[in-house]
Amino acid sequence: MAINKFMRAALKAMSYAEIDYKIERGVKKLAGKNPINGLHTDLEKIIERDGRKITVAIFYPVKVTSDEVILFFHGGGWVSGNIDSYARTCDMLGEKTGRRVVSVEYALAPERPFPHAVEDCYTVTKELFCGDGFFEARPSDIILAGDSAGGNLAAAVSLMARDRKEFKINRQILIYPAVYNDYTENSPFESVRTNGTEYLLTAKKLRDYIDMYASDQLDKYNPYFAPYLAKDLSNQPDTLIITAEFDPLRDEGEAYGKKLIHFGNYAEIHRIKDALHGFFSLPYKYIHVKKTYEFINEFLNKNTEERKKADER
């Protein structure tokens, strides 16, 4: 359904609120309570990094149809969100894909700015790939996924894994990822200007988020901060990228997919018509969410069948 003039007026009115990250954290945590399908088993695991504890939550669908595991990094501009606020999203992700989902409670800025979040995510990923007894899953059956800032973290972890050579990631799902560092009028991406003022997530909010996430200005040019800036994107996982039509992040997410292809990787890019940033957390009844899960399952099942055939050969 297209955005009508009344909805546009409402969106415009709501798009100019200033960011108070502490209030945003509280609202998201309350909104995420009581998972809709009861799939969250409250099974949690603690992983330590540099003396600090990282909590991960494990979600089991009622009917597990695959041995694969989705390692999910939540959105929230690197400053809000947690395993509670994304419980419903992870419930649905497990239910609609038939796969177990592991959600990571990584460190939040501004208290713990870059690179704390990405290093937390890398630590959990390494433990899942290489650890002893954390989770029974073959490395080839682990898929990274994330939305918005979580998509940024998934892409960054994939780059880290290639560079550090400790394990190999085969697949990733990036949902309207933030992969660049400039949300001013100087941005090379037109969607920052066309979608950056009246569709809830504004260019100004994006500037505020990355300013809180960065320890200093130099961080913003680090490819683990802004993966699109990586000079070399070779040897990256097979990638599914989902973007939203009325999202300031739309063009950079699609450009990242094209850059992955340019460097010889497999990537699919799908734009969800009439969608706004953040739609992935809506209930399944919404057409944008249903369409996204169609793309996710096509990507997962196609790649799974291809890998099984390769193993048989």
N, C-alpha and C positions, 0 to 999 in steps of 0.2 A: 504494500500500500504506500502510495506517495505521501510525502509530508504536505499537509494542507496548510492554508494560510493561518488558521487558528493555532495549529501545532507549532508552526514557525514562530508565531508571536510569543507563545509560551516558552519555547526553547530560548529565544532571544532574551527574554526576561530572566531566565535562570542561568544564563551563560556568563554573567558578570560578577558572580559572587567571588570574593577573595578566598584564597586557600588558607584555612586554619587546619594544619595537618593533624593536630591533636583531636579536634572535633571530628575530622574526617575519619580518623582511626576508630573512634568510639561509635560513630554511626554505622560504619561498615561491620564492626564486630557484632553489634546488635542485630543488624539486618541478616547476618549469616547464621544466626542460631537456629536450632531445630531443623536439621536437614529434611527436605520435603519427602524423600523416599525412604528414610531410615537406613540408608546403605552404609553410613559411616559407623564403623564398628567401635569407635573410640580406641582402636589399637594404635598406639603411638610408640615411636622409637626416638631415643635421644642419641645424637651424634655429636662428638666434641671436636671443636676446632680452636686451637690456641687457648685452651682453658675455658672456652665459652660453649654453652650447650645449644645445639640446634635441634628443635623438635620437628619431627616429620609425622604426618598422619597418614594412615593407610586405609583406603576405601575399597571395599569389596562389593561388586554388584551382586544382586540376588542370583543371577545366572552368569557364571564365568564361562565365556565361549572361546577364550584364547589364553595361552600361556604368557602373552605379552604384558608388559607393565608400562604405564604412562607416568613418567616423572614430571610433575606439574609445578611450575613457578607462577605464583599469582601476580596480578597487576596491582596498581595503586600508586603509580608514580614513584616507586622506590621509597615512599614515605608512609604508606598506609597499607592496610590489608594484612591478613594472616590466615592460618588454616581454618579458623572459625568463620571468618567473613567469606571464605571461598568454599565452605563445606557443601553448600547446595550445588555449586558449579561442579565440584569434584564428584559429588553423588551422581549428577546427571552424566558427566563424562564417563564414569564407570558403567552406568546403566545403559547408555546409548551405544557404547562400543563393546561391552562385554569384557572389558579389561580392568585389571586392578589399577588403582591410581595412588600414587604417592605424592603428597603435597608437602612443600617445604616452608617452614617458618624462618625465612632468612632475616638477617639484620636489616633494620630500617634506618634510613637517613631522616633528619640531619644528625641524629646522635651518632650514628655509625655510617659515615658516608662511603662512597666508592674508595676502595674496591671490596668493602666488607660483604655486600650482598652477593656479588658474583663469586667471591671466594667461598662463601657459605654454600652456594648452589653447586659449585665445583666439588667441594668436599663431600656433599651428599651424593652427587653423581658418581664420584670416584668410589665411594663406599658401596654404592649399589652395583657398580660394574666390577669392582675388584675386591670388595670386603668379604669377610668370612662369616656367613650366617645371618647377615642383615636381612636378606630376602632371597628366596630361591628364584632366580631368573637368569636365563642365559643372556650374555651381553647383546646378542643379536636380537633379543626380544624386548629390549628397553628403548622406549621412545621418549625423547624430550619434548615438552610442550609448555607453552606459556602465553598469556595474553598481555598486551600493552607492555608495561615495564617487565612483566614476566617473559614476554616474547623476546625482549632485549636480552634478558639474562640467559635464556635458552640459547640464543644465537652466540652470545659471548662465551658461554661454557663450551659450545661446539668448537669455537676458535681456540680456546684454551686447551681443549683435549687434543686437537691437532698439534698445537705448538709444544705441549709438554710431553706428548707421546706416551701417556700412561694408560690410555684405553682409547677405543675407537667407537664413536657414536654413528649409527647407521641412518637414523631417521629423526626428524624434528618437525613439530607443528607450531607455527608462529602465527598467532591471532592478533591482528592489527598491531604489529610490533613497533616499538619506538627504537629506531636504529641510527638516528642522526643526532646532531648536536646544536642545530640552529633553528630557532622558531621565531626569528625576527623577519622583517620584510626582505631581508637579504637571503632568505632560504632559497635554495634552488628548486624547491618543491612547491608547485602551484597550490596544492591542497592546503598548505599552511595559510595562504592568503584567502582562498575561496571558502574554506571551512573553519577558519581559525577564530571566528568571533561569535557565531550564533548557534552552535551545535553542542552545547554543554562543555565539552573539552575544548578550551580555547588555546590559542597560541600563547597567550600570557600565562595561563596555568602551566603549560608545558615548559615555558621559560623558568617559572618558579620551581617546578619539580626538578629540573636538571640543575638549577643553582643549589638546591638543597642536597642533591645527590653528589655533586662534585665536591671534592676536598679543596680544589683550586682550579683555576682556568685551564691548566695543562691537562687535567683529567679529561676534559671534554674532547681532546684529540686522541685519546687512547682508544684503539679499536675494541677493547673490552668494555669501554664505556659507550662507544658509538660504533657498532660493528660495520656499518656501511663504509666507514673510513678505512677499513682494512685494505692495504695495498694488494694483498693476495688472499683470495677467497677460494683457493683450490682445496680439494680434499675435504669438502664439507658434506654433512649428511644429506640424504634425500630429504627434500623440504616441501612442506605444504604451507603456503602463506594465504591467509584470509584477511581481506581488508574490508572496510566499511565505506560506502559511497560518500557519506557526509562526515568524514573524519579528517582532521588536519594531518594525521599520520598516514593517510591513504597512499600518497604518492611515494613516500620513502619506503614503505613496506613493499610496494610493487617494484620499485627500483632495486631494492635489495634482492628480490627474487630474480630479476633480470641479470643482476651482477653475478649471482650464484651460477646462473646458466652460462654466462660469458666465461666463467672460469672452469667450465666443464662439468658442473654438478647437475643433478636432476632437481628441478623445482617446478611446482605447480603454483599458479597464482590465481586466486578467485576473488573478485570484488562482489560483495553482497549489496545488491541494489536497495536504495532507500534506507540503509542501516546507519546508525550512529555508533560512535565509539562506545564500547562497554556493553553492547547488545548480547554478548556471549553469556552473560550472567542472568539474562532474562529466562523465564520459564520456557519449556519446550514448545508450548502452544504457539509461540510466535514464529512466523514463517521464516524470519532471518535465522533463527536458531535451528529450525529444522533443516534448512538448506545447508547451513554450516556443517551439521552432523552428516548430511549426505556426502559432502566433500571429504570429511574426516574419515568416514568409514570406507569410502572408495579408495582413498590413499592408503589407509592401513591394510585393507584386505588385498589390494593389488600388490603392494610391496611384500606382504606376507607370502602370498602365493608364489611370487617370483623368487623369493629367498628359499622357499621350500624346494622348488625345482632346481635351484642352483646347488642346494645341499645334496639332493639326490644324484646330481651329475658328479 
